[in-house]
Amino acid sequence: MHILKHLLLGGKFMRTTINIDDALLDKAAKLTGIGEKTSLVRLALEALIAQESARRLAKLGGTEKKLKMIPRRKATGA
């Protein structure tokens, strides 16, 4: 099990210790080509945040009933 001691969060470094499954970390490193553990964990956290943000945004789709139609530009004929 790997113990990671540095984590980048919000542009500031925060010293922390986490336990990560060796096989999971090795697989992620091989798939991404990123060998540096801090960078790998940062990338994983960014991906998780993006995924969750997209899920929440999709969940909101069509829920604003009083929203007026947004004007769109008409396509010009080619």
N, CA, C and O atoms as a CHARMM CRD file, in Angstrom:
* protein
*
  312
    1    1 MET  N      0.83900  -1.16900   0.00000 PROA 1      0.00000
    2    1 MET  CA     0.00000   0.00000   0.00000 PROA 1      0.00000
    3    1 MET  C      0.89200   1.24300   0.00000 PROA 1      0.00000
    4    1 MET  O      1.82500   1.34000   0.79700 PROA 1      0.00000
    5    2 HSD  N      0.60400   2.18800  -0.89200 PROA 2      0.00000
    6    2 HSD  CA     1.38000   3.42200  -0.97300 PROA 2      0.00000
    7    2 HSD  C      0.84900   4.44500   0.02300 PROA 2      0.00000
    8    2 HSD  O     -0.35200   4.50600   0.28700 PROA 2      0.00000
    9    3 ILE  N      1.72700   5.22100   0.55400 PROA 3      0.00000
   10    3 ILE  CA     1.32900   6.32800   1.42500 PROA 3      0.00000
   11    3 ILE  C      1.76800   7.60700   0.73600 PROA 3      0.00000
   12    3 ILE  O      2.95700   7.81500   0.49600 PROA 3      0.00000
   13    4 LEU  N      0.82300   8.44800   0.42600 PROA 4      0.00000
   14    4 LEU  CA     1.09200   9.70600  -0.25500 PROA 4      0.00000
   15    4 LEU  C      1.12600  10.81600   0.77300 PROA 4      0.00000
   16    4 LEU  O      0.23700  10.91400   1.61900 PROA 4      0.00000
   17    5 LYS  N      2.15600  11.66000   0.70300 PROA 5      0.00000
   18    5 LYS  CA     2.30500  12.66500   1.74700 PROA 5      0.00000
   19    5 LYS  C      2.02700  14.08900   1.28100 PROA 5      0.00000
   20    5 LYS  O      1.94400  14.98600   2.11900 PROA 5      0.00000
   21    6 HSD  N      1.88100  14.33200   0.00400 PROA 6      0.00000
   22    6 HSD  CA     1.61400  15.68500  -0.48200 PROA 6      0.00000
   23    6 HSD  C      0.43500  15.64300  -1.43600 PROA 6      0.00000
   24    6 HSD  O      0.31900  14.73600  -2.26000 PROA 6      0.00000
   25    7 LEU  N     -0.43000  16.62100  -1.31900 PROA 7      0.00000
   26    7 LEU  CA    -1.61000  16.69000  -2.16300 PROA 7      0.00000
   27    7 LEU  C     -1.84500  18.14700  -2.53200 PROA 7      0.00000
   28    7 LEU  O     -1.86900  19.01400  -1.65800 PROA 7      0.00000
   29    8 LEU  N     -2.02100  18.42300  -3.82900 PROA 8      0.00000
   30    8 LEU  CA    -2.29800  19.77700  -4.27600 PROA 8      0.00000
   31    8 LEU  C     -3.79600  19.99500  -4.21900 PROA 8      0.00000
   32    8 LEU  O     -4.56300  19.23500  -4.81000 PROA 8      0.00000
   33    9 LEU  N     -4.21700  21.04000  -3.50200 PROA 9      0.00000
   34    9 LEU  CA    -5.64100  21.29800  -3.34500 PROA 9      0.00000
   35    9 LEU  C     -5.87900  22.79400  -3.41300 PROA 9      0.00000
   36    9 LEU  O     -5.39900  23.53700  -2.55700 PROA 9      0.00000
   37   10 GLY  N     -6.60900  23.24000  -4.41100 PROA 10     0.00000
   38   10 GLY  CA    -6.93800  24.64600  -4.54000 PROA 10     0.00000
   39   10 GLY  C     -5.72400  25.54300  -4.70100 PROA 10     0.00000
   40   10 GLY  O     -5.73200  26.68100  -4.23100 PROA 10     0.00000
   41   11 GLY  N     -4.68300  25.05200  -5.35500 PROA 11     0.00000
   42   11 GLY  CA    -3.49200  25.85400  -5.56600 PROA 11     0.00000
   43   11 GLY  C     -2.56700  25.91300  -4.37600 PROA 11     0.00000
   44   11 GLY  O     -1.51900  26.55400  -4.44400 PROA 11     0.00000
   45   12 LYS  N     -2.92300  25.26800  -3.29700 PROA 12     0.00000
   46   12 LYS  CA    -2.09100  25.26800  -2.09800 PROA 12     0.00000
   47   12 LYS  C     -1.72000  23.83300  -1.76700 PROA 12     0.00000
   48   12 LYS  O     -2.52500  22.91600  -1.93000 PROA 12     0.00000
   49   13 PHE  N     -0.50600  23.65200  -1.30500 PROA 13     0.00000
   50   13 PHE  CA    -0.09400  22.31200  -0.90500 PROA 13     0.00000
   51   13 PHE  C     -0.54900  22.04600   0.51600 PROA 13     0.00000
   52   13 PHE  O     -0.43800  22.90000   1.39500 PROA 13     0.00000
   53   14 MET  N     -1.05400  20.86300   0.71700 PROA 14     0.00000
   54   14 MET  CA    -1.48800  20.44400   2.03300 PROA 14     0.00000
   55   14 MET  C     -0.82800  19.09300   2.28400 PROA 14     0.00000
   56   14 MET  O     -0.97700  18.17100   1.48100 PROA 14     0.00000
   57   15 ARG  N     -0.12400  18.97400   3.35500 PROA 15     0.00000
   58   15 ARG  CA     0.52600  17.71300   3.67900 PROA 15     0.00000
   59   15 ARG  C     -0.51300  16.76200   4.25700 PROA 15     0.00000
   60   15 ARG  O     -1.22300  17.09200   5.20700 PROA 15     0.00000
   61   16 THR  N     -0.58400  15.57500   3.66200 PROA 16     0.00000
   62   16 THR  CA    -1.55800  14.58500   4.11700 PROA 16     0.00000
   63   16 THR  C     -1.01000  13.18900   3.87200 PROA 16     0.00000
   64   16 THR  O     -0.06700  13.00500   3.10200 PROA 16     0.00000
   65   17 THR  N     -1.59100  12.23900   4.51200 PROA 17     0.00000
   66   17 THR  CA    -1.21100  10.83800   4.31800 PROA 17     0.00000
   67   17 THR  C     -2.46000  10.05400   3.96900 PROA 17     0.00000
   68   17 THR  O     -3.45900  10.10200   4.68600 PROA 17     0.00000
   69   18 ILE  N     -2.39300   9.32500   2.85100 PROA 18     0.00000
   70   18 ILE  CA    -3.52100   8.48800   2.45700 PROA 18     0.00000
   71   18 ILE  C     -3.00100   7.10800   2.07600 PROA 18     0.00000
   72   18 ILE  O     -1.86300   6.96300   1.62900 PROA 18     0.00000
   73   19 ASN  N     -3.83300   6.11400   2.25300 PROA 19     0.00000
   74   19 ASN  CA    -3.49600   4.75300   1.84500 PROA 19     0.00000
   75   19 ASN  C     -4.15100   4.47700   0.50300 PROA 19     0.00000
   76   19 ASN  O     -5.35600   4.66800   0.33600 PROA 19     0.00000
   77   20 ILE  N     -3.35000   4.02600  -0.44700 PROA 20     0.00000
   78   20 ILE  CA    -3.84800   3.74000  -1.78900 PROA 20     0.00000
   79   20 ILE  C     -3.47200   2.30700  -2.14400 PROA 20     0.00000
   80   20 ILE  O     -2.33500   1.88600  -1.93100 PROA 20     0.00000
   81   21 ASP  N     -4.41100   1.57400  -2.67400 PROA 21     0.00000
   82   21 ASP  CA    -4.17300   0.21100  -3.12000 PROA 21     0.00000
   83   21 ASP  C     -3.06900   0.21100  -4.18600 PROA 21     0.00000
   84   21 ASP  O     -3.16300   0.94100  -5.17200 PROA 21     0.00000
   85   22 ASP  N     -2.03000  -0.60100  -3.99000 PROA 22     0.00000
   86   22 ASP  CA    -0.89700  -0.65100  -4.91900 PROA 22     0.00000
   87   22 ASP  C     -1.32600  -0.98200  -6.34300 PROA 22     0.00000
   88   22 ASP  O     -0.87100  -0.34900  -7.29600 PROA 22     0.00000
   89   23 ALA  N     -2.19600  -1.96800  -6.48800 PROA 23     0.00000
   90   23 ALA  CA    -2.62600  -2.38400  -7.82100 PROA 23     0.00000
   91   23 ALA  C     -3.38800  -1.26500  -8.52600 PROA 23     0.00000
   92   23 ALA  O     -3.22100  -1.05700  -9.72800 PROA 23     0.00000
   93   24 LEU  N     -4.21400  -0.55400  -7.78700 PROA 24     0.00000
   94   24 LEU  CA    -4.98700   0.54900  -8.34800 PROA 24     0.00000
   95   24 LEU  C     -4.06700   1.68500  -8.79200 PROA 24     0.00000
   96   24 LEU  O     -4.23900   2.24100  -9.87600 PROA 24     0.00000
   97   25 LEU  N     -3.10700   2.02000  -7.96600 PROA 25     0.00000
   98   25 LEU  CA    -2.15600   3.07800  -8.29400 PROA 25     0.00000
   99   25 LEU  C     -1.29400   2.68100  -9.48700 PROA 25     0.00000
  100   25 LEU  O     -1.06200   3.50100 -10.37600 PROA 25     0.00000
  101   26 ASP  N     -0.81900   1.44400  -9.52100 PROA 26     0.00000
  102   26 ASP  CA     0.00600   0.97100 -10.63700 PROA 26     0.00000
  103   26 ASP  C     -0.77200   0.97500 -11.94700 PROA 26     0.00000
  104   26 ASP  O     -0.24200   1.37400 -12.98400 PROA 26     0.00000
  105   27 LYS  N     -2.02100   0.53600 -11.90400 PROA 27     0.00000
  106   27 LYS  CA    -2.84500   0.51600 -13.11400 PROA 27     0.00000
  107   27 LYS  C     -3.08600   1.92900 -13.63400 PROA 27     0.00000
  108   27 LYS  O     -3.00300   2.17200 -14.83800 PROA 27     0.00000
  109   28 ALA  N     -3.38300   2.85800 -12.73300 PROA 28     0.00000
  110   28 ALA  CA    -3.60000   4.25300 -13.13300 PROA 28     0.00000
  111   28 ALA  C     -2.32900   4.84500 -13.72900 PROA 28     0.00000
  112   28 ALA  O     -2.38700   5.57900 -14.71600 PROA 28     0.00000
  113   29 ALA  N     -1.18600   4.53200 -13.13600 PROA 29     0.00000
  114   29 ALA  CA     0.09400   5.04200 -13.64400 PROA 29     0.00000
  115   29 ALA  C      0.37800   4.49700 -15.04000 PROA 29     0.00000
  116   29 ALA  O      0.83800   5.23500 -15.91100 PROA 29     0.00000
  117   30 LYS  N      0.11100   3.22400 -15.25900 PROA 30     0.00000
  118   30 LYS  CA     0.34100   2.62000 -16.57600 PROA 30     0.00000
  119   30 LYS  C     -0.60600   3.19000 -17.62100 PROA 30     0.00000
  120   30 LYS  O     -0.19200   3.45500 -18.75000 PROA 30     0.00000
  121   31 LEU  N     -1.85900   3.37900 -17.26600 PROA 31     0.00000
  122   31 LEU  CA    -2.84700   3.89500 -18.21500 PROA 31     0.00000
  123   31 LEU  C     -2.57600   5.34400 -18.60600 PROA 31     0.00000
  124   31 LEU  O     -2.78700   5.73200 -19.75400 PROA 31     0.00000
  125   32 THR  N     -2.10800   6.13800 -17.65200 PROA 32     0.00000
  126   32 THR  CA    -1.89900   7.56400 -17.91500 PROA 32     0.00000
  127   32 THR  C     -0.47400   7.89700 -18.31200 PROA 32     0.00000
  128   32 THR  O     -0.22700   8.92800 -18.93800 PROA 32     0.00000
  129   33 GLY  N      0.46800   7.03300 -17.95400 PROA 33     0.00000
  130   33 GLY  CA     1.87600   7.33400 -18.19800 PROA 33     0.00000
  131   33 GLY  C      2.44300   8.28800 -17.16500 PROA 33     0.00000
  132   33 GLY  O      3.55500   8.79100 -17.32700 PROA 33     0.00000
  133   34 ILE  N      1.69300   8.54100 -16.10800 PROA 34     0.00000
  134   34 ILE  CA     2.13300   9.44700 -15.04500 PROA 34     0.00000
  135   34 ILE  C      2.69400   8.60400 -13.91100 PROA 34     0.00000
  136   34 ILE  O      1.97000   7.82400 -13.29200 PROA 34     0.00000
  137   35 GLY  N      3.98000   8.76200 -13.64300 PROA 35     0.00000
  138   35 GLY  CA     4.61900   7.97300 -12.59700 PROA 35     0.00000
  139   35 GLY  C      4.68500   8.68100 -11.26100 PROA 35     0.00000
  140   35 GLY  O      4.84500   8.03900 -10.22300 PROA 35     0.00000
  141   36 GLU  N      4.56300   9.99800 -11.27600 PROA 36     0.00000
  142   36 GLU  CA     4.68100  10.78500 -10.04700 PROA 36     0.00000
  143   36 GLU  C      3.34400  10.73000  -9.30700 PROA 36     0.00000
  144   36 GLU  O      2.31300  11.12800  -9.84900 PROA 36     0.00000
  145   37 LYS  N      3.36500  10.24800  -8.09500 PROA 37     0.00000
  146   37 LYS  CA     2.13300   9.95300  -7.35100 PROA 37     0.00000
  147   37 LYS  C      1.27300  11.18100  -7.08600 PROA 37     0.00000
  148   37 LYS  O      0.05000  11.11600  -7.20700 PROA 37     0.00000
  149   38 THR  N      1.89300  12.28900  -6.72900 PROA 38     0.00000
  150   38 THR  CA     1.11300  13.49600  -6.45000 PROA 38     0.00000
  151   38 THR  C      0.35500  13.94800  -7.69300 PROA 38     0.00000
  152   38 THR  O     -0.82100  14.30400  -7.61200 PROA 38     0.00000
  153   39 SER  N      1.02400  13.93300  -8.83600 PROA 39     0.00000
  154   39 SER  CA     0.37200  14.32800 -10.08900 PROA 39     0.00000
  155   39 SER  C     -0.75600  13.37800 -10.44900 PROA 39     0.00000
  156   39 SER  O     -1.80700  13.79700 -10.93400 PROA 39     0.00000
  157   40 LEU  N     -0.53000  12.10500 -10.20900 PROA 40     0.00000
  158   40 LEU  CA    -1.54200  11.09900 -10.51300 PROA 40     0.00000
  159   40 LEU  C     -2.78800  11.28000  -9.64600 PROA 40     0.00000
  160   40 LEU  O     -3.91100  11.20200 -10.14600 PROA 40     0.00000
  161   41 VAL  N     -2.59300  11.51800  -8.36800 PROA 41     0.00000
  162   41 VAL  CA    -3.73500  11.73200  -7.46800 PROA 41     0.00000
  163   41 VAL  C     -4.44000  13.03700  -7.81000 PROA 41     0.00000
  164   41 VAL  O     -5.67000  13.09400  -7.78400 PROA 41     0.00000
  165   42 ARG  N     -3.68700  14.08700  -8.13100 PROA 42     0.00000
  166   42 ARG  CA    -4.29600  15.35900  -8.51200 PROA 42     0.00000
  167   42 ARG  C     -5.15300  15.18500  -9.76600 PROA 42     0.00000
  168   42 ARG  O     -6.27500  15.68600  -9.82900 PROA 42     0.00000
  169   43 LEU  N     -4.62000  14.47400 -10.76400 PROA 43     0.00000
  170   43 LEU  CA    -5.37400  14.22300 -11.98900 PROA 43     0.00000
  171   43 LEU  C     -6.64600  13.42800 -11.69900 PROA 43     0.00000
  172   43 LEU  O     -7.70200  13.70800 -12.26700 PROA 43     0.00000
  173   44 ALA  N     -6.54100  12.44400 -10.82200 PROA 44     0.00000
  174   44 ALA  CA    -7.70700  11.63900 -10.45400 PROA 44     0.00000
  175   44 ALA  C     -8.76800  12.48600  -9.76400 PROA 44     0.00000
  176   44 ALA  O     -9.95800  12.34300 -10.04500 PROA 44     0.00000
  177   45 LEU  N     -8.34200  13.36500  -8.86400 PROA 45     0.00000
  178   45 LEU  CA    -9.29900  14.23700  -8.17700 PROA 45     0.00000
  179   45 LEU  C     -9.95700  15.20800  -9.15100 PROA 45     0.00000
  180   45 LEU  O    -11.15900  15.46000  -9.06200 PROA 45     0.00000
  181   46 GLU  N     -9.16900  15.75500 -10.08600 PROA 46     0.00000
  182   46 GLU  CA    -9.73500  16.66100 -11.08300 PROA 46     0.00000
  183   46 GLU  C    -10.75400  15.93200 -11.95900 PROA 46     0.00000
  184   46 GLU  O    -11.80100  16.49200 -12.28600 PROA 46     0.00000
  185   47 ALA  N    -10.45600  14.68500 -12.34100 PROA 47     0.00000
  186   47 ALA  CA   -11.38800  13.89900 -13.15200 PROA 47     0.00000
  187   47 ALA  C    -12.66500  13.59400 -12.37900 PROA 47     0.00000
  188   47 ALA  O    -13.76100  13.65000 -12.93600 PROA 47     0.00000
  189   48 LEU  N    -12.52500  13.27400 -11.11000 PROA 48     0.00000
  190   48 LEU  CA   -13.69500  12.99800 -10.27000 PROA 48     0.00000
  191   48 LEU  C    -14.56500  14.24300 -10.12300 PROA 48     0.00000
  192   48 LEU  O    -15.79200  14.15600 -10.18500 PROA 48     0.00000
  193   49 ILE  N    -13.94200  15.38900  -9.93000 PROA 49     0.00000
  194   49 ILE  CA   -14.68000  16.65000  -9.80800 PROA 49     0.00000
  195   49 ILE  C    -15.40600  16.96800 -11.11300 PROA 49     0.00000
  196   49 ILE  O    -16.56900  17.37100 -11.08900 PROA 49     0.00000
  197   50 ALA  N    -14.73200  16.79200 -12.25200 PROA 50     0.00000
  198   50 ALA  CA   -15.35900  17.05400 -13.55000 PROA 50     0.00000
  199   50 ALA  C    -16.53500  16.11400 -13.79000 PROA 50     0.00000
  200   50 ALA  O    -17.58800  16.54100 -14.26400 PROA 50     0.00000
  201   51 GLN  N    -16.35700  14.84500 -13.46500 PROA 51     0.00000
  202   51 GLN  CA   -17.41900  13.85700 -13.65100 PROA 51     0.00000
  203   51 GLN  C    -18.63200  14.18500 -12.78700 PROA 51     0.00000
  204   51 GLN  O    -19.76600  14.14300 -13.26500 PROA 51     0.00000
  205   52 GLU  N    -18.40000  14.50600 -11.53600 PROA 52     0.00000
  206   52 GLU  CA   -19.51000  14.81500 -10.62800 PROA 52     0.00000
  207   52 GLU  C    -20.19300  16.12700 -11.01600 PROA 52     0.00000
  208   52 GLU  O    -21.41500  16.24100 -10.91900 PROA 52     0.00000
  209   53 SER  N    -19.41200  17.11500 -11.45500 PROA 53     0.00000
  210   53 SER  CA   -19.99000  18.38700 -11.90100 PROA 53     0.00000
  211   53 SER  C    -20.88000  18.17100 -13.11700 PROA 53     0.00000
  212   53 SER  O    -21.97100  18.73600 -13.19600 PROA 53     0.00000
  213   54 ALA  N    -20.42300  17.35800 -14.06700 PROA 54     0.00000
  214   54 ALA  CA   -21.21700  17.06400 -15.26200 PROA 54     0.00000
  215   54 ALA  C    -22.49200  16.31400 -14.89500 PROA 54     0.00000
  216   54 ALA  O    -23.55400  16.58600 -15.45600 PROA 54     0.00000
  217   55 ARG  N    -22.39700  15.37500 -13.96300 PROA 55     0.00000
  218   55 ARG  CA   -23.57100  14.62200 -13.53700 PROA 55     0.00000
  219   55 ARG  C    -24.60800  15.54500 -12.90700 PROA 55     0.00000
  220   55 ARG  O    -25.80300  15.43700 -13.18200 PROA 55     0.00000
  221   56 ARG  N    -24.13400  16.44900 -12.06200 PROA 56     0.00000
  222   56 ARG  CA   -25.05900  17.38100 -11.40300 PROA 56     0.00000
  223   56 ARG  C    -25.68000  18.34600 -12.39600 PROA 56     0.00000
  224   56 ARG  O    -26.86200  18.67200 -12.29000 PROA 56     0.00000
  225   57 LEU  N    -24.88600  18.81100 -13.36800 PROA 57     0.00000
  226   57 LEU  CA   -25.40700  19.71300 -14.38500 PROA 57     0.00000
  227   57 LEU  C    -26.46300  19.00700 -15.23400 PROA 57     0.00000
  228   57 LEU  O    -27.51000  19.58400 -15.53000 PROA 57     0.00000
  229   58 ALA  N    -26.19400  17.77200 -15.62200 PROA 58     0.00000
  230   58 ALA  CA   -27.16100  17.00600 -16.41700 PROA 58     0.00000
  231   58 ALA  C    -28.44700  16.77200 -15.63300 PROA 58     0.00000
  232   58 ALA  O    -29.53800  16.76400 -16.20400 PROA 58     0.00000
  233   59 LYS  N    -28.31600  16.58700 -14.35200 PROA 59     0.00000
  234   59 LYS  CA   -29.48400  16.35700 -13.50000 PROA 59     0.00000
  235   59 LYS  C    -30.39800  17.58600 -13.46600 PROA 59     0.00000
  236   59 LYS  O    -31.60600  17.45800 -13.26300 PROA 59     0.00000
  237   60 LEU  N    -29.82500  18.76700 -13.66200 PROA 60     0.00000
  238   60 LEU  CA   -30.60600  20.00200 -13.67400 PROA 60     0.00000
  239   60 LEU  C    -31.32800  20.22700 -15.00000 PROA 60     0.00000
  240   60 LEU  O    -32.24400  21.04700 -15.07000 PROA 60     0.00000
  241   61 GLY  N    -30.93600  19.52100 -16.03700 PROA 61     0.00000
  242   61 GLY  CA   -31.46500  19.73100 -17.38000 PROA 61     0.00000
  243   61 GLY  C    -32.97700  19.78500 -17.43600 PROA 61     0.00000
  244   61 GLY  O    -33.66000  18.84300 -17.03300 PROA 61     0.00000
  245   62 GLY  N    -33.50100  20.90800 -17.94500 PROA 62     0.00000
  246   62 GLY  CA   -34.93400  21.04600 -18.13100 PROA 62     0.00000
  247   62 GLY  C    -35.73400  21.31600 -16.87200 PROA 62     0.00000
  248   62 GLY  O    -36.95700  21.17800 -16.88700 PROA 62     0.00000
  249   63 THR  N    -35.08900  21.69300 -15.79400 PROA 63     0.00000
  250   63 THR  CA   -35.83400  21.89200 -14.55400 PROA 63     0.00000
  251   63 THR  C    -36.23600  23.34500 -14.31700 PROA 63     0.00000
  252   63 THR  O    -37.00700  23.61900 -13.39700 PROA 63     0.00000
  253   64 GLU  N    -35.73600  24.27800 -15.11900 PROA 64     0.00000
  254   64 GLU  CA   -36.07700  25.69500 -14.94000 PROA 64     0.00000
  255   64 GLU  C    -37.28600  26.00300 -15.82400 PROA 64     0.00000
  256   64 GLU  O    -37.12600  26.39200 -16.98100 PROA 64     0.00000
  257   65 LYS  N    -38.48000  25.83300 -15.28800 PROA 65     0.00000
  258   65 LYS  CA   -39.72100  25.95100 -16.06600 PROA 65     0.00000
  259   65 LYS  C    -40.01400  27.38100 -16.51900 PROA 65     0.00000
  260   65 LYS  O    -40.63900  27.56700 -17.56400 PROA 65     0.00000
  261   66 LYS  N    -39.58400  28.39300 -15.76600 PROA 66     0.00000
  262   66 LYS  CA   -39.90200  29.78800 -16.08900 PROA 66     0.00000
  263   66 LYS  C    -38.84500  30.44900 -16.97500 PROA 66     0.00000
  264   66 LYS  O    -38.94800  31.64000 -17.27200 PROA 66     0.00000
  265   67 LEU  N    -37.84900  29.70400 -17.39200 PROA 67     0.00000
  266   67 LEU  CA   -36.77900  30.25200 -18.22000 PROA 67     0.00000
  267   67 LEU  C    -37.31400  30.59300 -19.60400 PROA 67     0.00000
  268   67 LEU  O    -37.95100  29.76500 -20.25400 PROA 67     0.00000
  269   68 LYS  N    -37.04800  31.82900 -20.05400 PROA 68     0.00000
  270   68 LYS  CA   -37.47300  32.24200 -21.39000 PROA 68     0.00000
  271   68 LYS  C    -36.53000  31.63000 -22.41700 PROA 68     0.00000
  272   68 LYS  O    -35.37000  31.33900 -22.12400 PROA 68     0.00000
  273   69 MET  N    -37.05100  31.44200 -23.62300 PROA 69     0.00000
  274   69 MET  CA   -36.22700  30.88400 -24.68700 PROA 69     0.00000
  275   69 MET  C    -35.04000  31.81000 -24.95100 PROA 69     0.00000
  276   69 MET  O    -35.18800  33.03200 -24.96400 PROA 69     0.00000
  277   70 ILE  N    -33.90500  31.23800 -25.15400 PROA 70     0.00000
  278   70 ILE  CA   -32.69500  32.00300 -25.42500 PROA 70     0.00000
  279   70 ILE  C    -32.64000  32.27400 -26.92200 PROA 70     0.00000
  280   70 ILE  O    -32.74200  31.34600 -27.72400 PROA 70     0.00000
  281   71 PRO  N    -32.47800  33.56900 -27.31500 PROA 71     0.00000
  282   71 PRO  CA   -32.42100  33.87800 -28.74600 PROA 71     0.00000
  283   71 PRO  C    -31.20700  33.21000 -29.39500 PROA 71     0.00000
  284   71 PRO  O    -30.11000  33.23200 -28.83700 PROA 71     0.00000
  285   72 ARG  N    -31.40100  32.63600 -30.53500 PROA 72     0.00000
  286   72 ARG  CA   -30.32800  31.97600 -31.27800 PROA 72     0.00000
  287   72 ARG  C    -30.14500  32.68400 -32.60900 PROA 72     0.00000
  288   72 ARG  O    -31.09800  33.21400 -33.17900 PROA 72     0.00000
  289   73 ARG  N    -28.92700  32.68800 -33.09300 PROA 73     0.00000
  290   73 ARG  CA   -28.67400  33.24400 -34.42100 PROA 73     0.00000
  291   73 ARG  C    -29.16500  32.25300 -35.45600 PROA 73     0.00000
  292   73 ARG  O    -29.01900  31.04100 -35.30100 PROA 73     0.00000
  293   74 LYS  N    -29.74300  32.78500 -36.50400 PROA 74     0.00000
  294   74 LYS  CA   -30.21000  31.91300 -37.57800 PROA 74     0.00000
  295   74 LYS  C    -29.01800  31.52600 -38.44100 PROA 74     0.00000
  296   74 LYS  O    -28.14300  32.34400 -38.72200 PROA 74     0.00000
  297   75 ALA  N    -29.00200  30.28700 -38.84900 PROA 75     0.00000
  298   75 ALA  CA   -27.92500  29.80700 -39.71600 PROA 75     0.00000
  299   75 ALA  C    -28.07700  30.45400 -41.08600 PROA 75     0.00000
  300   75 ALA  O    -29.18500  30.55300 -41.61300 PROA 75     0.00000
  301   76 THR  N    -26.97900  30.88600 -41.65000 PROA 76     0.00000
  302   76 THR  CA   -27.01200  31.48400 -42.98500 PROA 76     0.00000
  303   76 THR  C    -26.83200  30.37700 -44.00900 PROA 76     0.00000
  304   76 THR  O    -26.07200  29.43500 -43.78800 PROA 76     0.00000
  305   77 GLY  N    -27.52800  30.49200 -45.12300 PROA 77     0.00000
  306   77 GLY  CA   -27.43000  29.48300 -46.17900 PROA 77     0.00000
  307   77 GLY  C    -26.08300  29.55600 -46.86900 PROA 77     0.00000
  308   77 GLY  O    -25.55000  30.64300 -47.09200 PROA 77     0.00000
  309   78 ALA  N    -25.53800  28.41400 -47.20300 PROA 78     0.00000
  310   78 ALA  CA   -24.22500  28.38700 -47.85200 PROA 78     0.00000
  311   78 ALA  C    -24.36000  28.19200 -49.32600 PROA 78     0.00000
  312   78 ALA  O    -23.35600  28.14300 -50.03700 PROA 78     0.00000
